[in-house]
Amino acid sequence: MATNEIALFCDVCQTRDLNKSAEGYCHQCEEALCRECRDHHKISKLLKSHQTISIEKYRKLPSFIKEIKHNCEEHDCFLEFYCKSHDSLCCKLCLISGHKKCNDTIFIDNYLTPSSGHSSAALDNIERVLKDLESNICSAIKDRNRNLTELREQKPVIAEQIKEKREEINTLLDHLEGELLEKASAMETEYCRKIEVVIEKLEDEKKKVDEIQKDIESVKMSASNLQIFIGTKAFEKNISTNEINVQMLYNNGSFNNLVMECTLNDNLGGLIREIKTFGDMKVDNREKHVSFSWKSDKSAQIFKPMSRTKSIGNLCVRLVRKIDIGQNCFSGCAMSEDGNMFFLPLYQNKLLRYDPNGEFRSESSISSLKSSIGYDLAVVDSKTVAVSSGGNFPQEICLIDMDSAETHKEFEIDDWCHGLSYHNGSFIFCTYDNGIKMIDRSHGNLTNVRNLSNAPKMVDGTYVTSNENGIFHSNWHDDSVVCYDFHGQVQWKFYNSLVRKPYGITLDSYSNIYVAGSESNNIVVISPDGKQPKELIGASDGLLDPRAIYFDKTKNLLLVANYSGGAFLFDVYNI
């Protein structure tokens, strides 16, 4: 196949030691052709059905499209079929030799050229998805710019409000006024920057969408059916990544409407001598003003990303790597955005960090106090992981920087803290004999703590996870998995001999629940309604008393650690 983009010569002539500039290209033959060879190509009885394109159009095709081979490497025959069972292209000899029993094979031309004769039908739905994605991104950018303007307009209003109140009292409040204005400016800068970061991410996704659209237009005009077929898979993978990135911004609260408010001190009217502050500043994280709309038919895609409507029966895993850890008694694990893996040995006051390739990087202490602490890990944000102390003193939750591995904050919680989850600004944790508790991180220590009603009292050593749909508790005491709403009402209970002594629990982006069965030596996935279980990974995959488990929702990766040592990283996908 000719690939020289600067000076493309006729491949046929070069076999005769002649260098003639190519004017056309044949996808089926995978050859560049000069004018004379192109004319012969058109009238040849065997080749006249081949479709050639100009060199200019060939150059505009995406590089990965041009690299697609049309002939079977084993039989040197034209690749005309696709086997869904084996996810592979086949020639007619492949069908005879290796796919006799496969019932799910398709003829590529029939798939790509329906009765309407539209050769680029496979790309039409991708373009509709891209159009939806572009529309949603534009709406989100418009909304973020609106909120940005709104925030900036609110600051002078607040400043005037402060000034009017300030004129009613004496000059002793000058310093307090300045402090409050400085706080307003700092908050404006901080939250405006957060919105700008979201806008930058959205604009980056829009650029990716624009690039894909250009590539699709080129493919529609100039690619072969096979190239369109294979290219469709690549386009859908890229679009799925774009879509997940934008949807995750939507789900993680990046589009929540931020409103600055100033609360003035009620004592300003007369009790000047008792006033210690001029007021306070806060940002009200309100509901989104923007919503997403998807008009395209994603079910029409031949290759699909993980879908909410897909049965867990279609979930599969493949081993990415095994991580050899020279220690044991692991009770917690987590992953950072850049792929670093963290493992927590039970009650050993240390946190182990491994790089994305599974190589050991560092070991750090959780607390400066030489106590036997450390039970579970919960990711707080892109830079922070939280550690629960377990059943030993001090009774606290530690926040650790994932880059430096240093503990930068400790929450005293006045209770034992075992299984730990973090969602929407709140810690949710299992205690020794006080049930499941929730604490709002923004309110500081020991304030706004409440118990989850209807949860059992004795939940020592158990695990919990959460998302916007509810709280999920795995209880090894009675082999149960229970889903609660945030008011403590039981939504469903799961008991099944498939999972025995459930410990670690985690969720994917579609509310599927993954549970580590320590006694059954497996990982079982449960449908969001608690009705459908499936063993995803078992003892034959190397699991032996698995306890710690973590799902990376951005990459669809599942991290599992055996209690006795050894960890595994799996890629989770739909078939």
C-alpha positions as CSV (number, residue, x, y, z in Angstrom):
1,M,0.0,0.0,0.0
2,A,1.4,3.4,-0.9
3,T,1.8,5.7,2.1
4,N,4.2,8.4,1.0
5,E,2.2,11.6,1.6
6,I,4.7,13.9,-0.1
7,A,5.4,12.2,-3.4
8,L,3.0,9.3,-4.1
9,F,4.0,7.2,-7.1
10,C,2.1,4.6,-9.1
11,D,2.6,1.3,-7.4
12,V,2.1,-0.7,-10.6
13,C,4.7,1.3,-12.4
14,Q,7.2,1.0,-9.6
15,T,7.1,-2.8,-10.0
16,R,8.6,-2.1,-13.4
17,D,11.2,0.3,-11.9
18,L,9.3,3.3,-13.2
19,N,8.4,6.4,-11.2
20,K,5.2,7.9,-12.4
21,S,3.1,10.3,-10.3
22,A,-0.1,8.7,-9.1
23,E,-3.5,10.3,-9.9
24,G,-5.8,7.8,-8.4
25,Y,-6.1,5.2,-5.7
26,C,-7.9,1.8,-5.5
27,H,-9.0,0.7,-2.0
28,Q,-9.6,-2.9,-3.0
29,C,-6.2,-3.3,-4.7
30,E,-4.5,-1.0,-2.1
31,E,-2.5,0.6,-4.9
32,A,-1.9,4.1,-6.1
33,L,-2.3,4.4,-9.9
34,C,-1.0,6.8,-12.6
35,R,-3.4,8.0,-15.4
36,E,-2.6,5.1,-17.8
37,C,-2.8,2.4,-15.1
38,R,-6.1,3.9,-13.8
39,D,-7.5,3.8,-17.4
40,H,-6.5,0.1,-17.7
41,H,-7.9,-0.6,-14.3
42,K,-11.3,0.8,-15.3
43,I,-11.6,-1.4,-18.4
44,S,-10.2,-4.6,-17.0
45,K,-12.8,-7.3,-16.7
46,L,-11.7,-8.4,-13.2
47,L,-11.1,-4.9,-11.9
48,K,-13.8,-2.7,-13.5
49,S,-16.0,-3.1,-10.5
50,H,-13.4,-1.5,-8.2
51,Q,-14.0,2.1,-7.2
52,T,-11.0,4.4,-7.5
53,I,-10.7,7.9,-6.0
54,S,-8.4,10.8,-6.8
55,I,-5.1,11.1,-4.9
56,E,-6.3,14.4,-3.5
57,K,-9.3,12.7,-1.8
58,Y,-7.0,9.8,-0.7
59,R,-4.7,12.3,1.1
60,K,-7.7,13.8,3.0
61,L,-8.7,10.4,4.6
62,P,-7.8,10.0,8.3
63,S,-4.5,8.2,8.7
64,F,-6.1,5.3,10.6
65,I,-8.6,4.8,7.7
66,K,-5.7,4.5,5.2
67,E,-4.0,1.9,7.4
68,I,-7.0,-0.5,7.2
69,K,-6.1,-3.6,5.2
70,H,-8.7,-5.0,2.8
71,N,-7.2,-8.5,2.3
72,C,-7.0,-11.4,4.8
73,E,-3.4,-11.9,5.9
74,E,-3.9,-15.6,6.2
75,H,-5.7,-16.3,2.9
76,D,-4.9,-13.1,0.9
77,C,-8.6,-12.9,0.0
78,F,-10.9,-9.8,0.2
79,L,-12.3,-9.2,3.7
80,E,-16.1,-9.3,3.1
81,F,-17.6,-10.5,6.4
82,Y,-17.7,-9.7,10.1
83,C,-18.2,-12.2,12.9
84,K,-19.8,-10.7,15.9
85,S,-19.1,-13.7,18.1
86,H,-15.4,-13.4,17.6
87,D,-15.3,-9.6,16.9
88,S,-13.2,-10.2,13.8
89,L,-13.2,-9.6,10.0
90,C,-13.3,-12.6,7.8
91,C,-12.8,-13.5,4.2
92,K,-14.8,-16.3,2.5
93,L,-12.1,-18.9,3.3
94,C,-12.1,-17.7,7.0
95,L,-15.8,-18.4,7.2
96,I,-15.2,-22.0,6.0
97,S,-12.2,-22.7,8.1
98,G,-12.9,-21.0,11.4
99,H,-16.5,-19.8,11.6
100,K,-18.7,-22.7,10.5
101,K,-20.6,-22.7,13.8
102,C,-20.9,-18.9,14.1
103,N,-24.5,-17.8,13.6
104,D,-23.9,-14.1,14.0
105,T,-21.9,-13.2,10.9
106,I,-22.8,-10.3,8.5
107,F,-21.9,-9.4,5.0
108,I,-20.3,-5.9,5.3
109,D,-21.7,-4.5,2.1
110,N,-25.3,-5.5,3.1
111,Y,-24.8,-3.7,6.4
112,L,-23.3,-0.5,5.0
113,T,-25.5,-0.3,1.9
114,P,-29.2,-0.6,2.8
115,S,-32.0,-0.7,0.3
116,S,-31.8,3.1,-0.1
117,G,-28.4,2.7,-1.6
118,H,-26.8,5.2,0.8
119,S,-23.2,3.9,1.2
120,S,-22.5,6.0,4.3
121,A,-25.5,4.9,6.3
122,A,-23.2,3.4,9.0
123,L,-21.9,6.9,9.8
124,D,-25.3,8.7,9.7
125,N,-26.2,7.9,13.3
126,I,-22.6,8.9,14.5
127,E,-23.2,12.3,12.9
128,R,-26.5,12.6,14.7
129,V,-24.8,11.7,18.0
130,L,-22.1,14.3,17.2
131,K,-24.7,16.9,16.5
132,D,-26.4,16.2,19.8
133,L,-23.1,16.2,21.6
134,E,-22.1,19.5,19.9
135,S,-25.5,21.0,20.8
136,N,-25.2,19.9,24.4
137,I,-21.7,21.3,24.7
138,C,-22.7,24.6,23.2
139,S,-25.6,24.8,25.6
140,A,-23.3,24.0,28.5
141,I,-20.8,26.7,27.4
142,K,-23.6,29.2,27.1
143,D,-24.9,28.4,30.5
144,R,-21.4,28.5,32.2
145,N,-20.8,31.9,30.5
146,R,-24.2,33.1,31.9
147,N,-23.3,31.9,35.4
148,L,-19.8,33.5,35.0
149,T,-21.4,36.9,34.2
150,E,-24.0,36.4,36.9
151,L,-21.3,35.8,39.5
152,R,-19.3,38.8,38.4
153,E,-22.4,41.0,38.5
154,Q,-23.2,39.9,42.0
155,K,-20.0,41.0,43.6
156,P,-20.5,44.8,43.1
157,V,-24.1,44.4,44.4
158,I,-22.8,42.7,47.5
159,A,-20.1,45.4,47.8
160,E,-22.8,48.1,47.7
161,Q,-24.8,46.3,50.3
162,I,-21.8,46.2,52.5
163,K,-21.1,49.8,51.9
164,E,-24.6,51.0,52.8
165,K,-24.5,49.1,56.1
166,R,-21.0,50.3,56.8
167,E,-22.1,54.0,56.6
168,E,-24.5,53.4,59.5
169,I,-21.7,52.5,61.9
170,N,-18.4,54.1,62.9
171,T,-15.0,53.8,61.4
172,L,-14.0,51.0,63.8
173,L,-15.5,48.6,61.2
174,D,-13.2,49.6,58.4
175,H,-11.0,46.6,58.9
176,L,-13.9,44.1,59.1
177,E,-15.3,45.6,55.9
178,G,-12.1,45.1,54.1
179,E,-11.8,41.6,55.3
180,L,-15.3,40.7,54.0
181,L,-14.7,42.3,50.6
182,E,-11.4,40.5,50.3
183,K,-13.2,37.2,51.1
184,A,-15.8,38.0,48.4
185,S,-13.1,38.7,45.9
186,A,-11.3,35.5,46.8
187,M,-14.5,33.5,46.5
188,E,-15.3,35.2,43.2
189,T,-11.9,34.3,41.8
190,E,-12.0,30.8,43.1
191,Y,-15.4,29.8,41.8
192,C,-15.2,31.8,38.5
193,R,-12.0,29.9,37.8
194,K,-13.8,26.7,38.5
195,I,-16.4,27.6,35.9
196,E,-13.7,28.7,33.5
197,V,-12.0,25.3,33.9
198,V,-15.3,23.6,33.1
199,I,-15.7,25.8,30.0
200,E,-12.2,25.0,28.9
201,K,-12.9,21.3,29.2
202,L,-16.2,21.7,27.3
203,E,-14.4,23.7,24.5
204,D,-11.8,21.0,24.3
205,E,-14.5,18.4,23.9
206,K,-16.1,20.6,21.2
207,K,-12.9,20.8,19.3
208,K,-12.7,17.0,19.4
209,V,-16.2,16.8,18.1
210,D,-15.4,19.2,15.2
211,E,-12.3,17.1,14.3
212,I,-14.4,13.9,14.2
213,Q,-17.0,15.6,12.1
214,K,-14.4,16.7,9.5
215,D,-13.0,13.1,9.5
216,I,-16.5,11.7,9.0
217,E,-17.2,14.0,6.1
218,S,-14.0,12.9,4.4
219,V,-14.7,9.2,5.1
220,K,-18.2,9.5,3.6
221,M,-16.9,11.0,0.4
222,S,-13.8,8.8,-0.1
223,A,-13.5,5.7,2.1
224,S,-14.4,2.2,1.1
225,N,-17.1,0.2,2.7
226,L,-14.6,-1.8,4.7
227,Q,-12.9,1.4,5.9
228,I,-16.3,2.9,6.8
229,F,-17.1,-0.3,8.7
230,I,-13.9,-0.4,10.7
231,G,-13.7,3.4,11.0
232,T,-17.2,3.4,12.5
233,K,-15.9,1.4,15.5
234,A,-13.0,3.9,16.0
235,F,-15.4,6.9,15.6
236,E,-17.8,5.4,18.1
237,K,-15.1,4.8,20.6
238,N,-13.9,8.4,20.4
239,I,-17.4,9.7,20.5
240,S,-18.2,7.5,23.5
241,T,-15.2,9.0,25.3
242,N,-16.3,12.5,24.4
243,E,-19.9,11.8,25.6
244,I,-18.7,10.2,28.9
245,N,-16.4,13.2,29.5
246,V,-19.3,15.7,29.0
247,Q,-21.8,13.6,30.9
248,M,-19.4,13.2,33.8
249,L,-19.1,17.0,34.0
250,Y,-22.9,17.1,34.2
251,N,-23.0,14.3,36.8
252,N,-20.2,15.6,39.1
253,G,-21.9,18.9,39.7
254,S,-19.8,21.0,37.3
255,F,-22.9,22.6,35.9
256,N,-24.5,23.4,39.2
257,N,-25.5,27.1,39.3
258,L,-23.2,29.0,41.7
259,V,-24.6,32.1,43.4
260,M,-22.6,34.2,45.8
261,E,-24.6,35.5,48.8
262,C,-23.6,37.8,51.7
263,T,-25.1,37.3,55.1
264,L,-24.8,40.4,57.2
265,N,-24.5,40.3,61.0
266,D,-27.9,40.9,62.7
267,N,-26.1,42.9,65.4
268,L,-25.0,45.7,63.1
269,G,-28.1,47.8,64.0
270,G,-26.9,48.7,67.5
271,L,-24.5,46.4,69.2
272,I,-21.4,47.8,67.7
273,R,-19.1,46.9,70.6
274,E,-20.1,43.2,70.4
275,I,-19.6,42.8,66.7
276,K,-16.7,40.6,65.8
277,T,-17.3,40.1,62.1
278,F,-18.9,42.2,59.4
279,G,-20.7,39.3,57.8
280,D,-19.9,36.1,55.9
281,M,-19.7,34.9,52.3
282,K,-20.8,31.7,50.7
283,V,-21.6,30.3,47.3
284,D,-25.0,28.5,47.0
285,N,-24.5,25.4,44.8
286,R,-27.9,25.4,43.2
287,E,-29.6,23.2,40.7
288,K,-28.4,23.2,37.1
289,H,-30.0,25.6,34.6
290,V,-28.9,23.5,31.7
291,S,-30.1,20.0,30.6
292,F,-28.9,17.6,27.9
293,S,-30.9,16.3,25.0
294,W,-30.1,13.2,23.0
295,K,-32.2,12.9,19.9
296,S,-30.1,10.3,18.1
297,D,-30.8,6.6,18.1
298,K,-27.8,5.1,19.8
299,S,-29.3,1.7,19.5
300,A,-28.5,1.8,15.8
301,Q,-24.8,1.6,16.4
302,I,-23.2,-1.7,15.7
303,F,-20.5,-1.2,18.3
304,K,-21.9,0.3,21.5
305,P,-20.3,1.7,24.7
306,M,-21.6,0.6,28.1
307,S,-25.3,1.4,28.3
308,R,-27.7,1.9,31.1
309,T,-30.2,-0.3,29.3
310,K,-27.7,-3.1,28.8
311,S,-28.3,-6.2,30.9
312,I,-25.5,-7.1,33.3
313,G,-25.5,-10.4,31.6
314,N,-23.5,-8.7,28.8
315,L,-20.8,-7.4,31.2
316,C,-17.4,-9.1,30.8
317,V,-13.9,-8.4,32.1
318,R,-10.4,-8.9,30.7
319,L,-7.3,-8.9,32.9
320,V,-5.2,-5.8,32.3
321,R,-2.4,-6.7,34.8
322,K,-1.6,-8.4,38.1
323,I,0.0,-6.3,40.8
324,D,2.4,-8.2,42.9
325,I,2.3,-6.8,46.4
326,G,4.7,-8.2,49.0
327,Q,2.4,-7.7,51.9
328,N,-1.0,-8.9,53.1
329,C,-4.2,-8.1,55.0
330,F,-5.5,-5.5,52.5
331,S,-8.8,-3.9,53.4
332,G,-8.9,-0.9,51.0
333,C,-7.9,0.2,47.6
334,A,-8.4,3.1,45.2
335,M,-7.2,4.8,42.0
336,S,-6.3,8.3,41.0
337,E,-7.2,10.0,37.8
338,D,-3.7,9.5,36.4
339,G,-3.9,5.7,37.1
340,N,-1.9,5.5,40.3
341,M,-3.1,2.7,42.6
342,F,-3.4,2.9,46.4
343,F,-3.6,-0.1,48.7
344,L,-4.4,0.0,52.5
345,P,-3.1,-2.8,54.7
346,L,-5.5,-3.4,57.6
347,Y,-4.5,-1.4,60.8
348,Q,-0.9,-0.9,59.8
349,N,-0.9,2.9,59.6
350,K,0.5,3.0,56.1
351,L,-0.6,3.6,52.5
352,L,1.1,1.9,49.6
353,R,1.2,3.6,46.1
354,Y,1.8,1.8,42.8
355,D,2.2,3.5,39.4
356,P,-0.2,2.6,36.4
357,N,2.2,-0.1,35.3
358,G,1.9,-1.9,38.7
359,E,5.4,-0.8,39.9
360,F,5.8,0.1,43.6
361,R,6.4,3.8,44.2
362,S,6.0,4.7,47.8
363,E,4.9,3.9,51.3
364,S,3.6,6.6,53.7
365,S,2.2,6.9,57.1
366,I,-1.4,7.8,57.6
367,S,-1.2,9.4,61.0
368,S,1.7,10.8,63.0
369,L,0.3,9.0,66.0
370,K,1.8,5.5,66.2
371,S,-1.6,3.8,66.3
372,S,-2.9,0.7,64.5
373,I,-5.3,2.6,62.2
374,G,-6.5,2.3,58.6
375,Y,-9.5,0.4,57.3
376,D,-11.0,1.7,54.1
377,L,-10.3,4.2,51.3
378,A,-12.7,6.7,49.6
379,V,-11.7,9.0,46.7
380,V,-12.8,12.6,47.6
381,D,-11.6,14.4,44.5
382,S,-8.9,14.2,41.8
383,K,-6.2,15.0,44.4
384,T,-7.5,13.6,47.6
385,V,-8.2,10.2,49.1
386,A,-9.8,9.7,52.6
387,V,-8.8,6.9,55.0
388,S,-11.1,5.6,57.8
389,S,-9.4,4.7,61.1
390,G,-11.3,1.5,61.8
391,G,-11.7,0.1,65.3
392,N,-8.6,1.7,66.9
393,F,-7.8,5.1,68.2
394,P,-7.7,7.9,67.0
395,Q,-11.3,7.9,65.8
396,E,-11.0,10.0,62.7
397,I,-11.1,10.3,58.9
398,C,-7.8,11.4,57.4
399,L,-7.5,13.3,54.1
400,I,-4.3,12.4,52.1
401,D,-2.9,14.2,49.1
402,M,-2.5,11.5,46.3
403,D,0.5,13.3,44.8
404,S,2.6,13.9,47.9
405,A,1.0,11.0,49.9
406,E,1.0,13.4,52.9
407,T,-1.9,13.7,55.4
408,H,-3.2,17.3,55.2
409,K,-6.3,17.1,57.3
410,E,-7.9,15.0,60.0
411,F,-11.6,14.8,61.0
412,E,-12.3,13.7,64.5
413,I,-15.6,11.9,64.4
414,D,-15.9,10.5,68.0
415,D,-16.8,7.0,66.7
416,W,-15.3,4.0,65.1
417,C,-15.1,4.3,61.3
418,H,-14.9,1.2,59.1
419,G,-16.3,1.1,55.6
420,L,-16.1,4.6,54.1
421,S,-17.8,6.4,51.1
422,Y,-17.7,10.0,49.9
423,H,-20.5,11.6,47.8
424,N,-21.6,15.1,47.2
425,G,-19.7,16.7,50.1
426,S,-20.6,14.1,52.7
427,F,-18.8,11.2,54.3
428,I,-20.8,8.0,54.9
429,F,-19.3,5.4,57.1
430,C,-20.0,2.2,59.1
431,T,-19.4,2.2,62.8
432,Y,-18.8,-0.5,65.4
433,D,-22.2,-0.5,67.1
434,N,-23.9,2.8,66.1
435,G,-25.0,1.8,62.6
436,I,-24.2,3.8,59.4
437,K,-23.5,7.5,59.9
438,M,-23.3,10.5,57.6
439,I,-21.4,13.7,58.2
440,D,-21.3,16.9,56.1
441,R,-17.6,17.7,55.4
442,S,-18.3,21.4,55.0
443,H,-19.7,21.7,58.6
444,G,-16.5,20.6,60.3
445,N,-16.1,18.1,63.1
446,L,-19.0,16.5,65.0
447,T,-21.6,18.8,63.5
448,N,-24.5,17.8,61.2
449,V,-23.9,14.1,62.0
450,R,-26.9,11.8,61.5
451,N,-27.6,8.1,61.6
452,L,-29.0,6.3,58.7
453,S,-32.4,5.0,60.0
454,N,-33.3,1.4,59.4
455,A,-29.7,0.3,59.2
456,P,-28.5,-2.4,61.7
457,K,-26.6,-1.2,64.7
458,M,-23.7,-3.7,64.4
459,V,-22.0,-2.9,61.2
460,D,-18.3,-3.3,62.3
461,G,-16.0,-4.3,59.5
462,T,-18.6,-3.8,56.8
463,Y,-18.4,-1.6,53.7
464,V,-20.6,1.1,52.1
465,T,-20.7,3.0,48.8
466,S,-23.0,5.7,47.5
467,N,-24.1,7.7,44.5
468,E,-27.0,10.1,43.7
469,N,-29.4,7.1,43.7
470,G,-28.8,5.9,47.2
471,I,-26.5,4.2,49.7
472,F,-25.4,0.6,49.2
473,H,-24.2,-1.5,52.2
474,S,-22.5,-4.9,52.1
475,N,-22.8,-6.8,55.3
476,W,-20.7,-9.9,55.9
477,H,-22.6,-10.6,59.2
478,D,-25.7,-11.8,57.3
479,D,-24.4,-12.1,53.7
480,S,-26.6,-9.3,52.5
481,V,-26.4,-6.3,50.2
482,V,-28.9,-3.5,51.0
483,C,-29.8,-0.3,49.2
484,Y,-31.1,2.6,51.2
485,D,-32.3,6.0,50.1
486,F,-30.8,9.1,51.8
487,H,-33.6,9.1,54.3
488,G,-32.8,5.6,55.4
489,Q,-35.7,3.8,53.7
490,V,-34.8,0.4,52.4
491,Q,-35.2,0.2,48.6
492,W,-34.2,-3.5,48.3
493,K,-32.3,-6.3,50.0
494,F,-30.1,-8.8,48.2
495,Y,-29.4,-12.3,49.5
496,N,-27.9,-15.0,47.2
497,S,-25.6,-17.9,47.7
498,L,-23.5,-16.6,44.8
499,V,-21.8,-14.2,47.1
500,R,-20.8,-15.3,50.6
501,K,-19.3,-13.0,53.2
502,P,-19.5,-9.8,51.1
503,Y,-16.9,-7.1,52.0
504,G,-15.8,-4.4,49.5
505,I,-18.5,-2.7,47.4
506,T,-18.3,-0.2,44.6
507,L,-20.4,1.2,41.7
508,D,-19.9,1.8,38.0
509,S,-21.3,4.8,36.1
510,Y,-24.6,3.0,35.6
511,S,-25.3,2.1,39.2
512,N,-24.4,-1.5,38.8
513,I,-23.1,-2.8,42.1
514,Y,-19.8,-4.8,42.4
515,V,-19.3,-6.8,45.6
516,A,-16.3,-8.8,46.8
517,G,-17.3,-12.2,48.2
518,S,-14.5,-13.1,50.6
519,E,-15.7,-16.6,51.3
520,S,-17.1,-17.3,47.8
521,N,-13.8,-16.0,46.3
522,N,-15.4,-13.9,43.6
523,I,-16.6,-10.6,42.4
524,V,-20.4,-10.5,41.8
525,V,-22.1,-7.6,39.9
526,I,-25.7,-6.8,40.9
527,S,-28.2,-4.9,38.7
528,P,-29.3,-1.4,40.0
529,D,-32.7,-2.9,41.1
530,G,-31.0,-5.6,43.2
531,K,-32.7,-8.4,41.3
532,Q,-30.1,-9.7,38.8
533,P,-26.7,-11.0,40.0
534,K,-23.8,-12.3,37.9
535,E,-20.4,-13.7,38.9
536,L,-17.9,-11.5,37.0
537,I,-14.6,-12.8,38.4
538,G,-13.9,-16.0,40.3
539,A,-11.3,-18.1,42.0
540,S,-10.0,-19.4,38.6
541,D,-9.0,-15.8,37.9
542,G,-6.8,-15.7,41.0
543,L,-9.2,-14.4,43.6
544,L,-8.6,-15.7,47.2
545,D,-10.5,-13.9,49.9
546,P,-11.0,-10.6,48.1
547,R,-11.8,-7.7,50.4
548,A,-10.9,-4.4,48.7
549,I,-12.5,-3.3,45.4
550,Y,-12.6,0.0,43.5
551,F,-14.2,1.0,40.1
552,D,-12.7,3.7,38.0
553,K,-15.7,5.2,36.2
554,T,-13.8,7.2,33.7
555,K,-11.8,4.3,32.3
556,N,-14.2,1.4,33.2
557,L,-11.4,-0.3,35.2
558,L,-12.0,-2.5,38.2
559,L,-9.3,-2.8,40.9
560,V,-9.5,-5.8,43.2
561,A,-7.1,-6.7,46.1
562,N,-7.1,-10.1,48.0
563,Y,-6.9,-9.8,51.7
564,S,-4.0,-12.2,51.8
565,G,-2.1,-10.2,49.2
566,G,-2.0,-9.7,45.4
567,A,-4.1,-7.4,43.4
568,F,-5.7,-7.4,39.9
569,L,-6.7,-4.7,37.5
570,F,-9.6,-5.6,35.1
571,D,-11.1,-3.9,32.1
572,V,-14.9,-4.0,32.3
573,Y,-16.8,-4.0,29.0
574,N,-20.1,-4.9,27.3
575,I,-20.4,-7.6,24.6
